[in-house]
């Protein structure tokens, strides 16, 4: 008589392993197909005005195609054309024997092609130990000519043993329709600066 073949016992661990691998692969495929974000193609309107934002390096080689483009570029990139000379290098002052800062001179650079009727500078007197502002003072400069680096006398102060930081807070030039006001820029309730146009916020007539 033939001997009956014994059936091989099924290995539960092997079945579990195979099912786990199949489930993992299926889950990965589903996630890849359905859950991976798809790339969106954004079509830009060809008639949309081009950005006028330029770098400080480009500002030195700026050649406008028209007066309107030139003025728009000046307004939107004014920090590259109108600025204070480098602090601690070009800002001059004398420290008096009692520690006060005197004979403060602040160099203003106007690299536009226009004279600027008014620039307001704010001077902060800083405690070098904790960087807190001990005092601040604003003053206005009139008729800043183009293409020149001119030093203007700053305000006197009785604060002693301080360092200074200077910044431009306001500019007005009717020559290229430019009105900048730092307070207006920081006012969250105001949108679009003077003009109401976010693309040309500092345009004033």
C-alpha positions as CSV (number, residue, x, y, z in Angstrom):
1,X,0.0,0.0,0.0
2,X,1.1,3.5,-0.8
3,X,1.9,5.7,2.1
4,X,-0.3,8.8,2.2
5,X,1.5,12.1,1.8
6,X,1.4,14.3,4.8
7,X,0.0,17.8,4.2
8,X,2.4,20.6,5.0
9,X,1.3,22.7,7.9
10,X,0.6,26.3,7.1
11,X,2.9,28.8,8.8
12,X,0.7,31.6,10.3
13,X,3.7,33.9,10.7
14,X,4.6,33.6,7.0
15,X,1.0,34.4,6.0
16,X,0.9,37.4,8.3
17,X,4.2,38.7,6.9
18,X,3.0,38.4,3.3
19,X,-0.3,40.2,4.1
20,X,1.5,42.9,6.0
21,X,3.9,43.5,3.0
22,X,1.0,43.5,0.5
23,X,-1.0,46.0,2.7
24,X,2.0,48.3,3.1
25,X,2.7,48.4,-0.6
26,X,-1.0,49.1,-1.4
27,X,-1.1,51.9,1.2
28,X,2.0,53.5,-0.3
29,X,0.6,53.4,-3.8
30,X,-2.8,54.9,-2.6
31,X,-1.0,57.7,-0.7
32,X,1.2,58.5,-3.6
33,X,-1.6,58.7,-6.1
34,X,-4.3,60.4,-4.1
35,X,-2.6,62.3,-1.2
36,X,0.5,63.8,-2.8
37,X,-0.1,67.5,-3.6
38,X,-0.2,68.2,-7.3
39,X,1.8,71.0,-8.9
40,X,-0.2,74.0,-9.9
41,X,0.5,75.9,-13.1
42,X,0.0,79.6,-12.6
43,X,-0.5,81.7,-15.7
44,X,0.6,85.3,-15.3
45,X,-1.3,87.9,-17.3
46,X,1.1,89.2,-20.0
47,X,-0.5,92.6,-19.5
48,X,0.3,92.8,-15.8
49,X,2.8,95.6,-15.1
50,X,6.3,94.4,-14.4
51,X,7.8,94.8,-10.9
52,X,10.0,97.8,-10.5
53,X,11.9,96.5,-7.5
54,X,15.7,96.6,-8.1
55,X,18.8,95.9,-6.0
56,X,21.1,98.5,-4.6
57,X,23.8,97.4,-7.1
58,X,21.4,97.8,-10.0
59,X,20.5,101.3,-8.7
60,X,24.0,102.5,-9.6
61,X,23.5,101.5,-13.2
62,X,19.9,102.5,-13.5
63,X,18.9,103.7,-16.9
64,X,15.1,104.4,-17.2
65,X,13.2,104.0,-20.5
66,X,10.8,106.9,-19.7
67,X,10.2,109.6,-17.2
68,X,7.2,107.8,-15.8
69,X,9.1,104.5,-15.4
70,X,12.0,106.4,-13.8
71,X,9.8,108.1,-11.2
72,X,8.0,104.9,-10.4
73,X,11.3,103.1,-9.9
74,X,12.6,106.0,-7.6
75,X,9.4,105.8,-5.5
76,X,9.3,102.0,-5.1
77,X,13.1,101.7,-4.5
78,X,13.8,104.9,-2.7
79,X,16.0,103.3,-0.1
80,X,18.5,102.4,-2.9
81,X,18.6,106.1,-4.0
82,X,18.1,108.2,-0.9
83,X,19.9,107.1,2.2
84,X,22.2,108.0,5.1
85,X,25.9,107.3,4.9
86,X,27.2,104.2,6.7
87,X,26.9,104.7,10.5
88,X,30.2,104.6,12.4
89,X,32.1,105.3,9.2
90,X,30.6,108.5,7.7
91,X,28.4,109.9,10.5
92,X,30.6,112.3,12.4
93,X,30.3,113.6,15.9
94,X,32.5,114.7,18.8
95,X,32.3,113.2,22.2
96,X,32.6,116.0,24.8
97,X,34.7,115.5,28.0
98,X,31.5,114.9,30.0
99,X,30.4,112.2,27.6
100,X,27.8,114.1,25.5
101,X,27.7,113.8,21.8
102,X,28.2,117.2,20.1
103,X,28.9,118.5,16.5
104,X,26.8,115.7,15.0
105,X,27.0,115.6,11.2
106,X,24.8,113.2,9.2
107,X,25.7,112.6,5.5
108,X,22.7,112.3,3.1
109,X,23.0,110.7,-0.3
110,X,20.5,111.6,-3.0
111,X,21.2,109.4,-6.1
112,X,18.0,110.5,-7.9
113,X,18.0,113.1,-10.6
114,X,15.9,115.5,-8.6
115,X,16.4,117.9,-5.7
116,X,14.4,116.7,-2.7
117,X,12.4,119.5,-0.9
118,X,12.4,117.9,2.6
119,X,13.9,114.9,4.4
120,X,13.2,114.2,8.1
121,X,15.8,112.4,10.1
122,X,15.3,110.8,13.5
123,X,18.3,110.3,15.8
124,X,18.1,107.7,18.5
125,X,20.5,107.9,21.5
126,X,21.1,104.3,22.6
127,X,22.5,102.9,25.8
128,X,25.4,100.7,24.5
129,X,24.9,98.4,27.6
130,X,21.3,97.3,27.2
131,X,20.5,98.7,23.7
132,X,17.6,100.7,25.1
133,X,16.7,104.1,23.6
134,X,17.4,106.9,26.2
135,X,16.3,109.7,23.9
136,X,15.3,110.5,20.4
137,X,15.1,113.7,18.4
138,X,13.9,114.5,14.8
139,X,15.0,117.3,12.5
140,X,14.2,118.3,9.0
141,X,16.7,118.9,6.1
142,X,15.6,121.2,3.2
143,X,16.6,121.1,-0.4
144,X,18.8,118.0,-0.7
145,X,20.4,118.3,-4.1
146,X,20.8,115.3,-6.4
147,X,24.1,113.4,-7.0
148,X,25.7,114.8,-3.9
149,X,26.9,113.4,-0.5
150,X,26.3,116.3,1.9
151,X,26.7,116.3,5.6
152,X,24.0,118.2,7.6
153,X,24.3,119.2,11.3
154,X,22.1,117.1,13.6
155,X,20.5,118.0,16.9
156,X,22.3,118.6,20.2
157,X,21.7,116.3,23.2
158,X,22.6,116.3,26.9
159,X,22.5,112.5,27.0
160,X,25.9,111.1,28.0
161,X,27.8,107.9,27.2
162,X,25.6,106.8,24.3
163,X,25.8,105.5,20.7
164,X,23.5,106.8,18.0
165,X,21.3,105.4,15.3
166,X,19.9,107.6,12.5
167,X,17.0,106.8,10.1
168,X,14.9,108.6,7.5
169,X,11.3,108.9,8.6
170,X,9.8,111.3,6.0
171,X,10.6,112.4,2.5
172,X,8.8,114.8,0.2
173,X,9.7,115.6,-3.4
174,X,7.1,117.0,-5.8
175,X,9.7,116.6,-8.6
176,X,8.9,112.9,-8.9
177,X,5.7,112.8,-6.9
178,X,7.2,111.1,-3.8
179,X,5.8,111.4,-0.3
180,X,7.2,108.8,2.2
181,X,6.0,108.8,5.9
182,X,7.2,106.0,8.2
183,X,4.3,106.5,10.6
184,X,1.9,105.9,7.7
185,X,3.8,102.8,6.7
186,X,3.5,101.3,10.2
187,X,-0.2,102.2,10.5
188,X,-2.0,98.8,9.9
189,X,-5.3,100.6,9.2
190,X,-3.7,102.3,6.2
191,X,-3.5,100.4,2.9
192,X,-1.5,101.5,0.0
193,X,0.3,104.4,1.6
194,X,-0.5,107.9,0.3
195,X,-1.8,106.8,-3.1
196,X,-4.0,103.9,-1.9
197,X,-2.3,101.8,-4.6
198,X,-0.1,99.0,-3.1
199,X,2.0,98.9,-6.3
200,X,2.9,102.6,-6.0
201,X,2.1,103.5,-2.3
202,X,4.2,106.6,-2.0
203,X,3.0,108.5,-5.0
204,X,1.6,111.9,-4.2
205,X,0.5,114.7,-6.5
